């Protein structure tokens, strides 16, 4: 539970390393990160996308292993930009998908081996959800992997928008971020449907209403 995370002793480092991040970083065990870290430690030269507010500690850790890192913040861009262009005849929102992707996830033709997506998909407006997954698919190399976390419910302290910071162990450090509202919860079936075009996915059990999944391109 989030209250248990943030009642723990603060780990080393400043309480807020970037604009939009507040409070201490606290450790949370992540089986998904533990599994993905083995690939990152196997050899250098991977291209990685890390989503969320810029985390200098993430950049330092990944580059120390010999990888290159691109930072992107699709949630902040989606929630602070004006991407809705009216509604259709059924009063459904019309989204400027191309404009949003060009600003939030413009990779200039580069492709990647690993995407640290964290909980980003839980906070995107519905009209941007599938386009973001399709865009990441096209930007991920065959055999590339996405680490994503999914909330399994939409109420409770644990649904607060957070940033995840990497460690050299099996924990990630969780830090409160700008309070964007959660948009949806996911089931195993809805995750499979959203990533239907991907070759495989592996799910990891969690105890805090957050499901961890590694998708393979």
N, C-alpha and C positions, 0 to 999 in steps of 0.2 A: 504494500500500500504506500501511496505517496507520503502520507503522514509519517510512516515508519522510516522511509528514506530520509526525509528532511529533519527528523528528530535525531538522526545519527550524528556522530562527531564529524565535523567538517574535515575533509581531506586537505592535503597541502595545496597551496595555490591561492590566488586572490579570489574573493567571493564572486566578483563579476568581471570577467576578462574582456567582454565586448558589450557594446550597446545592445540593449534588449535582453540581456541575461541578468538575472537577479539571484541573490542568495548563494548559499554554499553549493559546492559539488559534493554529491554523496555517492558512494559505490553501490552498484546494482549488479548482481551476477547475471551474465548473459551467455547462455550456451551457444547462441548463434554467433556472437563475436568470438568466442573461444574456438569454434570450428573454422571460421573464416580467417582468423589470425594465423592458423597453421599454413594456409596458402600464402599469405603475405610474407611469412617468415621463410618460406621455401626457397625464395630467390628474388632478386631485384627486377626492376624494369616494368612493373605493372602501372597502368594508368587508372587512376581512381577518382571518382566523384564523391565528395563528402557534402551532404546537404545540411543546411542549417546556418545559423550565424557563424561567422568565421571563428574557428577554434585553433589558435596558435599551437596548442598542445597536440591536436590531431595532425596538423601539418608537420610539426617537428617529428612526431613519432613515425609517420608514414614515410617521410623523406629520409629519416635515419635508416630505414630498411631498403632504401634505394628506389623508391617508387615516386611517381609524379602525381600531384594532387590538384584537382580543380574544385573550387568551392562554388556551391550554388545554393540558393535559398528559395525554393519554389513556393513555400507556404507564405513567407513574408511578401513576396511579389504578388501572389494571388490575392492576399487579404488586404493589401494596402493600395493596389492598383484599381483602376476603373476598367474592368474587362467585360462588363455586361453591356451589350448593344441592344437594349430593348427586350421585347418578348415576342413570341410567335402568336399565331391565332389561338393557340390553346393556353396562352399566358405562361408558357415555359420560357425561361431566360435564354437569350441568344448570347453566346460568348464569343469574344474575339480570341479564339484559340491560337491562331497564328501569331498575333501580336504578343500574347502572353508567353508562348514558347520562345519567341525571338528574344524576349527580355529576360525570362527566368532561366531558360535552359538552352542558350545559344552556344553550341560547342564548336562552331566554325568548321564543321566537317570531321572533327576528331572523334575517334571511337575509344571505348574504355573497357577495362577488364573487370573492374569492381565498382559497384555503386553502393555507398552507405546511405540508404534512403531513410532509415530510422522510421519515425511515425508520420512522415510527411503526408502520406495518402489519406490519413484520417482527418486532416484539416483542410483539404482542398475542396472548393465548390464542386458540386456533382458534375457540372459540364466540363470541367478540366481534368477530371480523374482519369478516364480512359485515354484521352489524348496524351497525358503525361506518361502513362505506362507504355503506350505505343511509341512515343518519342524515345523513351529510354531503351526500348527494345532495338530500335534502329541504330542507337548510339552505342550499344553493347556488343562487343566482339563475341563470335561463337565460343561457347564455353565460359563466357563471362558470367559473373554472379552479382546478384542484388541481395543485400541484407536489409530486410524490412521488418519493422515491428507494427503490430496491428492491435488496437484496442478491441476488446470483446464486449464492451458495454460503453454507453455514452454518458453515464452519470457516475459521480464519485470523484474524490480528490485525485485519483490516479489518471484521470483524463486530462489533467492540465497539460498545456503545451510545454514541452521540455526540449533542451538540447542535450545531446549525448556526446561525451568526451571519451576518447579511447585511452586504454591503459595497456601496459605490457603483460597484464595478467588476464584472468577470465572475467573481470569486472569492466563495466563501463561506468563513467561518472555522470550522474544525472543532475541537471541544473535547470531551474525554472527559466522559461523564456517568455517572450511577449505573449499575453493571454489571449491568443486566438481561440475561438470556440471550436470544439470538436464537431465534425460534420456527420460522422457515421461510425458504427462499429462493424467489425468483420467476423464472419464465420469461416470455417475451413472451406466450405463450398464457395462462398463469395470470393475468397482469395484465389481459389483455383480458377474460377470463371474469369476474374480480372486478368490473370496471367495465363490464359488458356494457350497462347501461342508459344510459351516457353517450354523448354524440353523437360525440365524436372523442377521439383521443389521439395525441400526438406523442412519439416516443421519441428520446432523445439518447444517443449513444455515450459510454461512459466507460471508463477504463483501470484501474480499481481494484476490479473485481468489484461495482460498484454501477451499476445502470441508472437513468437519470433519465427521468421521463415527466411530461408535462403533459396532464391530462385536462380536457376541456371538457364542461360540463353541456349 
